[in-house]
Structures are given as C-alpha cells and as structure tokens.
Amino acid sequence: MKTTQTTLQLTSLCILLFLVGTFQLLGATQTAISSNVKFIQNSISGKVSSQAGEPLIGVNISIKGTKRGTVTDKDGKYLLEGIIENSILVFSFIGYRTVERRIGDMNTLNIILEDDDTALEEVVITGVLDKRTRMEASVAITSIGAKQIERMAVNSSVDLLKNVPGVYVNTSRGEVNASVYTRGLNYGGGSAYISLQEDGLPIMANPGATATDPTLKADGFLRADATILKVEAVRGGTASILGANAPGGIFNYISKVGTTALSTEFRLKMGLEGNGKKPYYRGDFNVGGPLNKTKDLTFNVGGFYRYADGPKYPGYPLSRGGQIKANIVKNYRSGSLKLYTKFLDDRTAQFEQTPTIGFDNPQIVKGFDNTSSTLVQDVQFSILGTPFAGADINYNTRNVGRYADKAIGLNWEQTFGEGWTFNNNIRFSAKNNELNTTQIVFPFRVDQVTFYGVAGMAGKFGTYNFYNPATGASYGSVSQLPPTPTSGGIRFIPNNLNLPGIEVLQNALFYNPNPYTNIDLTEVIDQATISKKLKNMSLTAGVYYSTSTVTRVATVPSAQAFATVENQPKLVGIKYTNLAGQIFDFTDSKGIANYGAGGYYDNKATVDKLAFFVGHNWQIGSKVNFDWGIRYETFDISASFSTPKRGTDSQTGIDGNALTLYDNRIWSKNPTISYTKNASTVSYSAGMNYKMNDELAFYGRFSQGRKSPDLGLFLDFSNQNLAAELPVEAQSTQMLEFGLKVKKDKLNLFVTPFYTRLSNVPNFQVFQNTDGTYYGPPRVYEKFETTGLEIEANYNFSKRFSLRAVGIFQDSKATDFTVYLANANGSADDVKVDYSGNKTDNVAPVMFTITPTYNSDRFYTSLIFQYMGKRWANVANAFQLPDFSSLDFNAGYTISNHIQLSASINNLANTYGVMGWAAPGGFPAALDTQGFTKEMLNKNPNGIYSTLGILPRAYFLTLSYKF
C-alpha cells in the first residue's frame, strides 16, 4: 500500500514538472514570437495573369501554414489584409504551376502563372484514400485540366481520355456507345472494366458493358461542356477497392463550383464536319459566384446546346439537344454542403460500318467514303396496339436515339475535430433511352435462301419484284422455285436484276432491321466514408450502396427494311407473285416489311449492390508511404421477362387485306419468367510510395479485383430463355504495377510498368436450332495476360514552348481461349476451337499521343499527333488491323482580357484509321467476327467486308467570352 502511494506521488510529481516545463517553454516561445512579429499595416494586393497576359479568375491564394486565403476576382485581382511580415503566399490554379512567394514588407505582388496541365504536385481526390499529390500517391493518376479541355475539339466526352497513357478509346460510332479500356482488359469490346463517374459517383451503377449489349451505356449520359473543371483518371490500382466493378480504372469528371468571385463564360462554336461538308453549331455557358455577402454560399450553373447534321449525314440531323447542370455550395467552419442537379435531353445516333476491300491495306469500296452513311434516309411507320402491350409504337429514324437524365444529389462533408472527417455523397437519377435507329446494316444477297428466311418468305415460291417506291422504277426480280432432283435445294434465279452496289456485293440489298427500344432506369447511388487522421497515418472506412430498377419494352426488330447498297440508301419495295399468279405487297408503299417482326419484349430487373471497404494510409517517416485497402461487395438481381412467341401468320393481317403481307405476322406472349440471383466478391490492393526527394519518387502496387456480371448478360434479347439458368460468376483481375515519378524544373515524367491477368471470364454463346429456338453450348472460360509500360511526360523547353507525350508499349495474349463455332444443323455439328496462346484482339502493342504546344503573349497553337499500332482483328488472329496516325490542329488568339478566338482542325490529313470491323459475306456472316479464320481469308482474300474508321476531317471555330 505504501509502495503504491509512493508510486502515485512520484507519478504526480513527474506530471507536474512536465506541465510546468511545458508552460515555461510555451511562455518563452510566445515571448520570442511576440518580440519578433511585425504586422504589415497596409494590405497586400495584386493581379494574377497567365503567360498570355489574360487575367486568371478563381486562383487560390493561401498563406502557407494557415487556413487563411482568398481567390482572384473577374479581373484576376486579389486582396489580403493583416499579413505577417515574411509570410509565404501560395498561388495555385488547375492547369498552372503552383507558385510560392515570400512577401517581405511589400504591399503589391503581381504573379504570372506558367502553364502545367499535369503537375505532379497537384492534389488529386480520385482513387486515393485521402487527398494526395501525384508525387505522394502510390497509384497511376492523370489529371486533365479545364484549360486543356477547352483547347481540344473532342467528338465526345470520352475522347478526352485519349490524353491518358494506356487508355484505348474507340469513338468511331459517334458521340456515344464508345469502347474504353486499359491495360489489356478488353474482352467483350466495350467498357466492361472501367467506371465513368461524375463528381465522385458512377454515372450508372450497372452500365451495359459491350457494344452489342442491349442495356444502357454510361457514356450515353455523360457530356463534357463548360461546367467541367477537370478529369481525374486512375488506371488500375486502388480502383479495385474505391470503385464498383472498376478494376481497370476510374475516370471522374469533376464539375466546377462557384468561388467567392463572380465569373461568367460563354462559348459559341461553329464547325463543318464530314470533311467540311456538314454544319455544326454549339453554345456553352458557365456562371458561378457568391450568393451572399459573406461569400460562404456560392452557386454554379452551366451547360450546352448543339445541333449538327453529323459527319456521316444520313439525310436528317444526327445530333441535337443539350444539358443544364447546377450546384449550390454552403461552406461553413467545419464542413460544406453541396446540392447539385443535372437535366440532360440529347439526341444522337450511332454510325454504321462502311464497305471495305483489302485486309492488309483497307480501302473503302468505290461509291463510298468516310463521310458516307449506310443508314436509310427516312423510315417511319406505326405498329398499332402492340401485341399483349396495348400500346402503339411510332417508329421514326429522325428521332435517332434519345438520352435523357434527371438527377439530383447532395454531398455533405463534415469535420468533427481531432482528425475525424465524414463525407456522404448521394444521388437520385431517372434516365430514359429511346432508340429509333437502324443497327447491323450489312449487304444481303437477294438470290440466296437466307434473305427469304429472315424475311419469312422461305419456301413461298414465285417471283419477287424489286422496285423504287418513290418512282416505281424496277430493279428486276428473283424467282424462288422448288428444288429439282439435281438442284440440291430451293432454286433462286435472277431476272434482269440491276441493283446498285455491285462493287460491294452482287445482287444485294442493305439489310436494315429497325429495332425499337425504350428503357427507363431509376437509381439511387450513395457512398459514405469516415476517416480518422492520426499523427502519421489515416484510417478510412466506407459503405457504397446502389439500387437500380430498369424496365425495357422493345420490338427487335420492330420492322424490316431493305435498301439500295449506296451512300444514303433508299428503301426498296418488294412485290410477290405466287405460282398461281396472285400479286401480294410484301412491303408497304414506303418499302417497310414485317411490322412487329421481332415480337414484343417486356423486361424488368432490379439490381442492388452493397459494398463495405476499409483503407489504411501510413506515412512511415518522411519518405515512405504505405497504404492498403479491401472491399467486400454483394450483387443481387431480381428479374422478370416475357418474350414473344410467334404464332401462325394471319391470312389477312391487321388491315384485313390478304394481299398485304407486311402486317401479317401475329405474335402471342410467352409466360413470364422470374428469377433472383446473387453473388459476393472481395477485392484488395496494397501499395507503397517512396519519395526520395522533391524531384524523385517510386511506387509499387498489387491489386486483386473482382467483377460481378453485367446487367446486359441477364437482359440480352437472344438468351432470355437461358438467362434463368445462368450462374452468377465473378471475373478476376490481378494487377502488379510500379511507378517512377520525376519532377524537375522543366520535366514531369511518369513511367509505369505493369502486369495484368484477367481470368474466369465466361464466354456465353447463344446459337439457334433449325426450328428457331435458342440453345447455349457448354460454358467455356477465358484467361488473358498483358504486360506493358505506360509513359506520361511533359517537358517545358521554355516559357513558350512545351511538349507532352503519353503512350503505352504492351503485349497481350489469350492464355486460355476456346469457343464453339456453330454450323448449320444445331448443336449436333458445333465445333470447339482452341485459340489459346494467340494474341488478344484489338490490343495495340504501341499506342501514343504527342502534343507540342507554343504559347506567346496572346497566341497559342498545338498539334496533337496520335499513333495507333497494328492490332489483331480477333482472337483467331486471322489478320491484323493496320496501324495509322492522325493529326489534330488547335490555335487560339486572345483578342482582349475577356475575348478569345480559337480554331481547330480534327484529323487534319483526313486519315481513314480502322477501329472496328465486320466479317465478309454479308448478313448474317458479318456478325461472327470471332468465327472468321485465316482459312476463310485465304479462300477469299479480296472479299468485301465492313469497317469503322476514325471520324473524317472537321473544322471548328470557337469564340469565348469571359468576365
């Protein structure tokens, strides 16, 4: 007992002595500070300008080591009061080099910021457990600033990602439905392994993955306009734990918010697309600033509207519409609230493929060029009282594809003291996608049985007369006759057949199926994190939740049209005369056949995702930073669907006329099938960054990502009767990467070698029996491996001339890859083919972009040189898509402090670079690209096939007004 009391007394005495010593030390320090501090009586002010002499609005100016600061106003001016002598002011602005200046006893300080769109000291918020600079982060991040975005005349929002090393972007189909992938994660040809985000949340929780996926695509609801502050791109790394189903990367489009200074910007953009043939009009605006005297309540609102005929003009405008985005931010002492909203209503269409000859050196076939359209000019019809739906469908190709989105969200950030921070970002959205566009337009021989089978006329013997509905002029006829003992099947005999497009495919028409799809999607996406900062580490825990309900009604196709094989094809009418001499209208007066040909699909699905993730960031000394994280995610789907069942053809059809065949297909409803499925996944990642000094850093990281199935797998039109039998299986990615980061006065360099393995990829194939029913061959699983090196470099030769280069060198192969090839007689003659060891399709070994830029006081100019290396066309390695390069030109002149004029020429040399293809032989052989082999090519080396090329040359002029 006495020992205990003695111990307590000694402990108390030690604590008392410690406190006395501390207070004495603090007092002495305070006295020393008080005796040396000298306050400037007058305030410090100045102006911040760019190298071109234009005032910079919204530049952040802070007193180093404090939370005090301000921003520049509309004239680039600032004012700070009560400054301690010898303080250091920090001037920072996205797209410019950060500047620090010790103010001494001066009262005026003017600053010129130098361009630097990819500064390694810039703080990033995407794909990191806490806000870090690129120099400190153990993940590959690229930031694209507002100024860099403004100077590029991109074709779509994802075109911006071409400025990110190692990112493959294919926008050859137009503004939407692009293909985006990184590091060889390409299986399926779409955007299956990345997450497109807007202000930190996925644009869609369950986007369609591939180009043929019948569900919604995320890029259809993403538009880059004057409201975009910057794009942060994370490749691999922590994307596995901080993104939903995004092992390949996160691409976050961050919106502007209002600052304490009012700023306004208007842009008027006019252009000529399609090699200077078709007009383009667009207007952007953005306004932001304070809403109250204390300037802690700000707003920002902006958007765009554009109208364009399109680079491949079909005879009607391809793009029209726009969006409005707005946010209000309340900043208070311990946090902020941001209320934001978006209204998008835009229409655009996908481009179809162009007839091409030559596999080694693809050339567009005579009569076509890269501005040609294979979409039929004007297809309009109505299907009244759609079977078992009771609703009319009014189809009109002029309505193209509508993308509508109404969204509202709230982001709350709160600090609680002692290092605790809470953030919750929630968004509700209601999306709609209505498609009135033709798809899979390929030539189709009218003197072969497949044409009559698709048209529902196989075995209906007689003569088929083809004519121009507008003029009545005849294209000739084909007789379908019964087989003879020596014919080997039904006979097809052309009679004076003179159809356009003989250079593409003899005796052929373009098949124009007209699918109609109307999809509604409502979603709630919420992500909450709480973090605790300690002396040399931080801990983060988070939860992600999304619920999505999608309903889809569709007729696929809603009708069939057949058109001339030429630019801007014209509909072809068909009359049928049977062997008894009766004459029937196979098409209506416009050339439309088989109303409701594909029947009516009715689908509904609800997908819930719930994820928990934790992360730990540990600063080990002054040079080493270690972080790790883990994510557990659940996937639950509840779906129902009913598919059409074709009944016996009606004798008289909807109009009661037996001589009109185009409305005779009558469908009934199959029973509704419902099912629920679920899966769970675990992903993790760990990395270490070693910062040797302010100029050199290294990092290494390993990531294991798991990916749950895409929604489209369960809603695919062709396999819905099989969907209920599908297991829910997660794919797996492993990624090992290293990084070298160099930051010199003139050089920023980021070098990232990597290794990626993608495995357990189910290849779900659907074939058709001879009776028209569907079946699936045995499941096979694919595996791919990619090794590569990404490079991002910026070198400033002088204050006026700089060079930026991004690129990738990679090797990708399908280590395990088998497929089934369907033959004519159902599953009995299917053949399993093994392509293991072949190169992965459409993964270029070399791909890079080089951008030299020159800036003078009022003038800038840049060239964007892009190179795409040879890529194997399919995993069968039948042939290679050739390499190509393209060149974009940009220039601008600052007329005054508020007015700037800029000009751009995209694809300056009008290069035809092939980005996609379809197999030769016309429909339906064109759809089976993986089934096209070297043997098939050798048998027909000069066969006509179809390709998708980069967009043709375009000219743009933009007038910007800022105040």
Buried (B, 14 or more C-beta within 10 A) or exposed (E): EEEEEEEEEEEEEEEEEEEEEEEEEEEEEEEEEEEEEEEBEEEBBBBBBBBBEBBBBBBBBBBEEEEBBBBBBBBBBBEBEEBEBEBEBBBBBBBBBBBEBEBEEBEEBEBBBBBBBBBBBBBBEBBBBBEBBBBBBBBBBBBBBBBBBBBBBBBBBBBBBBBBBBBBBBBBBBBBBBBBBBBBBBBBBBBBBBBBBBBBBBBBBBBBBBBBBBBBBBBBBBBBBBBBBBBBBBBBBBBBBBBBBBBBBBBBBBBBBBBBBBBBBBBBBBBBBBBBBBBBBBBBBBBBBBBEEEBBBBBBBBBBBBBBBBBBBBBBBBBBBBBBBBBBBBBEEEBBBBBBBBBBBBBBBBBBBBBBBBBEEBEBBEBBBBBBBBBBBBBEBEBEEBBBBEEEBEBBBBBBBBBBBBBBBBBBBBBEEEEEBBBBBBBBBEBBBBBBBBBBBBBBBBBBBBBBEBBBBEEBBBBBBBBBBEEEEBBBBBBBBEEEEEEEEBBBEBEEBEBBBBBBBBBBBBBBBBBBBBBBBBBBBBBBBBBBBEEEBBBBBBBBBBBBBBBBBBBBBBBBBBBBBBBBBBBBBBBBBEEEEEEBBBBBEBBBBBBBBBBBBBBBBBBBBBBBBBBBBBBEEEEEBBBBBBBBBBBBBBBBBBBBEBEEEBEEBBEEEEEBBBBBBBBEBBEEBEBEBEBBBEBBBBBBBBBEEEBBBBBBBBBBBBBBBBBBBBBBBBBBBBBBEBEBBBBBBBBBBBBBBBBEEEEBBBBBBBBBBBBBBBBBBBBEEEEEEBBBBEEBBBBBBBBBBBBBBBBBEEEBEBBBBBBBBBEBBBBBBBBBBBEEEBBEEBEEBEBEEBBBBBBBBEBBBBBBBBBBEBEBBBBBBBBBBBBBBBBBBBBBBBBBBBBBBBBBBBEEBBBBEBBBBBBBEBBBBBBBBBBBBBBBBBEBBBBBBEEBBEEEEEBBBBBBBBBBBBBBBBBBBBB
